[in-house]
Amino acid sequence: MRRFCTLRPGRVSYRQGLAFQEQLLLARRKGREDILLLLEHPPVITLGRRGQDAHLLTASAELERLGLEVIHTARGGDVTYHGPGQLIGYPIVDLQCLNRDLHLYLRRLEEVLISTLAAFRIAGRRIEGKTGVWVGEEKIASIGVGVRQWVTWHGFALNVSDQTAGFAHIVPCGLTGVAMTSLEELLGRRIALTEVEEQLISSYANVFASTHAGAYEATT
């Protein structure tokens, strides 16, 4: 049985999240178990390797005035938004366990999110040819990953509270006309991010057939 630890630092900047991932990548390559990093980011727009500036709908000067930083990243995918009330997951996973099959890994991440939504009686689904998770025709979770020496980083973002204002500045994932939704919008009530985190950890353990070994502790 595989094992994974969790690291849950709360709300940290996107750049601090990258720094955490760099440290965890190194730890994983040194033989540590897989690590699931769960956190929130302050408002930020990120562009992946396929990101296009044309998918930014608001001028850079206005984004700066609003305090919205735009960061180019090494993950896959196009443009997305992160903000408070969005659960971010960065799994640090050795893909040797999946025969170095990145496509299978992406489908597993989608299944983790679909299973998490199902626990709240929300029917998430895939749309063929579009990575991520939808509820009906609205998107609730985005995925964009990176791989370094067959260890994954970057990951997924699940909208727990309303993110409409942030996504209004971009063409989400480069998909014209896509509408975003959230757990709270679908449930019609407030929900604690920690409650969603706990369910997601359980879903991750089931989908990846991996035992949760508790909180990650750095070693010297």
C-alpha positions in Angstrom: 0.0 0.0 0.0 1.3 3.4 -0.9 1.5 6.2 1.6 1.1 10.0 1.4 1.4 12.9 3.8 -0.4 16.2 3.8 0.9 19.7 4.3 -1.7 22.4 5.0 -0.1 25.8 5.5 -3.3 27.9 5.0 -3.3 31.0 2.8 0.1 31.6 1.2 1.2 33.6 -1.8 1.5 31.9 -5.1 5.3 32.3 -5.1 5.5 30.8 -1.6 3.4 27.9 -2.9 6.0 27.4 -5.6 8.8 27.5 -3.0 7.0 24.8 -0.9 6.7 22.6 -4.0 10.4 23.0 -4.8 11.2 21.8 -1.3 8.8 18.9 -1.5 10.0 17.8 -4.9 13.5 17.5 -3.5 12.2 15.6 -0.5 10.3 13.2 -2.7 13.3 12.5 -4.9 15.2 11.7 -1.7 12.8 8.9 -0.9 10.0 10.6 1.1 6.4 9.4 0.5 4.1 11.3 -1.8 2.9 14.6 -0.4 -0.4 16.4 -0.9 0.0 20.1 -0.4 -3.4 21.8 0.3 -3.7 25.6 0.6 -5.3 28.9 -0.5 -3.8 31.7 -2.5 -4.5 35.5 -2.3 -6.0 36.8 -5.6 -3.6 35.9 -8.5 -3.8 35.1 -12.2 -1.5 32.4 -13.6 -0.7 31.5 -17.2 0.5 27.9 -17.9 2.7 26.8 -20.8 -0.2 27.3 -23.3 -1.3 30.6 -21.8 -2.0 33.5 -24.1 -2.0 37.1 -23.1 -5.1 37.5 -25.3 -7.0 35.5 -22.7 -6.5 38.4 -20.2 -9.6 40.5 -20.5 -8.5 43.3 -18.2 -5.6 45.7 -19.0 -2.4 45.1 -17.0 -2.6 48.6 -15.4 -6.1 47.9 -14.1 -5.0 44.5 -12.8 -2.1 46.1 -11.0 -4.5 48.7 -9.5 -6.7 45.9 -8.2 -3.7 44.1 -6.7 -4.0 41.2 -9.1 -0.6 39.8 -9.9 -0.1 37.9 -13.2 2.4 35.1 -13.1 3.7 32.8 -15.9 4.2 29.3 -14.6 5.6 25.9 -15.7 2.4 24.0 -15.3 0.3 22.8 -18.3 -2.8 24.5 -19.4 -3.8 28.1 -20.2 -4.9 30.9 -17.9 -6.7 30.6 -14.6 -7.5 32.6 -11.4 -6.8 31.7 -7.8 -8.3 33.5 -4.8 -9.6 33.0 -1.2 -12.3 30.4 -0.9 -10.7 28.2 -3.6 -9.1 24.9 -2.4 -5.7 24.4 -4.2 -4.1 21.0 -4.3 -0.5 20.4 -5.3 0.2 16.6 -5.2 3.9 15.7 -5.2 3.6 12.2 -6.7 6.1 9.8 -8.1 4.6 8.7 -11.4 6.5 5.4 -11.4 3.5 4.0 -9.5 1.4 4.8 -12.6 3.9 3.5 -15.2 4.8 7.1 -16.0 1.3 7.6 -17.5 0.5 11.3 -17.2 -2.9 10.8 -18.9 -3.9 8.3 -16.2 -2.7 10.7 -13.5 -4.9 13.5 -14.8 -7.9 11.2 -14.9 -7.2 10.2 -11.3 -7.1 13.8 -10.2 -10.4 14.4 -11.9 -11.8 11.3 -10.1 -10.6 12.7 -6.7 -12.5 15.9 -7.4 -15.6 14.1 -8.6 -15.6 11.8 -5.6 -15.2 14.8 -3.3 -18.2 16.6 -4.9 -20.2 13.4 -4.6 -19.7 13.4 -0.8 -21.6 16.7 -0.9 -24.3 15.2 -3.2 -23.0 17.1 -6.2 -22.7 15.2 -9.5 -19.4 16.3 -11.1 -18.4 15.1 -14.5 -15.7 15.1 -17.2 -16.1 16.6 -20.6 -14.2 14.7 -23.3 -11.1 16.6 -24.5 -11.2 19.2 -21.7 -9.2 18.6 -18.5 -11.1 19.5 -15.3 -14.4 18.9 -13.7 -17.8 20.3 -14.5 -21.3 20.3 -12.9 -23.7 20.4 -15.8 -22.2 22.9 -18.2 -20.4 24.9 -15.6 -16.8 24.4 -14.5 -16.1 23.9 -10.8 -12.5 22.7 -10.8 -9.4 23.3 -13.0 -6.3 21.1 -13.4 -2.9 22.1 -14.6 0.2 19.9 -13.8 3.9 19.8 -14.3 6.3 16.9 -14.1 10.0 17.0 -13.2 12.0 13.7 -13.4 8.6 11.9 -13.3 7.6 13.6 -10.0 4.5 15.8 -10.3 3.9 19.3 -9.1 1.3 22.0 -9.6 -2.2 20.4 -9.6 -5.8 21.5 -9.2 -8.1 24.2 -7.9 -11.6 23.5 -6.6 -14.0 26.5 -6.2 -15.5 26.2 -2.8 -16.9 29.8 -2.6 -17.9 32.1 -5.4 -14.9 33.1 -7.6 -17.0 35.0 -10.3 -15.3 38.4 -9.8 -11.8 37.0 -10.2 -12.6 34.8 -13.3 -14.2 37.9 -14.9 -10.7 39.1 -15.8 -9.8 36.1 -17.9 -11.0 33.6 -20.4 -10.9 30.6 -18.0 -8.5 27.9 -19.3 -8.8 29.6 -22.7 -12.4 28.3 -23.1 -14.6 31.0 -24.5 -18.0 31.3 -22.9 -17.3 28.9 -20.0 -19.2 29.7 -16.8 -17.7 28.9 -13.4 -19.6 27.6 -10.4 -18.7 26.7 -6.8 -19.7 24.3 -4.0 -21.4 27.1 -2.0 -23.4 28.2 -5.0 -24.6 24.7 -5.7 -25.3 23.9 -2.1 -26.9 27.2 -1.3 -25.0 27.5 2.0 -21.6 28.4 3.4 -19.1 25.6 3.8 -15.8 25.6 5.7 -12.7 25.0 3.5 -11.4 22.6 6.1 -14.5 20.4 5.7 -13.8 20.1 2.0 -10.1 19.5 2.6 -10.9 16.5 4.9 -13.2 15.0 2.3 -10.7 15.5 -0.5 -8.0 13.8 1.5 -10.3 10.8 2.0 -11.1 10.8 -1.8 -7.4 11.1 -2.7 -6.6 8.1 -0.5 -9.3 6.0 -2.1 -8.6 6.9 -5.7 -4.8 6.5 -5.5 -5.1 3.4 -3.2 -2.8 5.2 -0.8 -2.8 5.4 3.0 -2.8 8.9 4.6 0.2 8.9 6.9 -0.7 12.2 8.6 1.0 15.6 8.5 4.2 16.1 6.6 7.2 16.8 8.8 10.4 18.1 7.3 13.6 16.3 8.1 17.1 17.6 8.0 
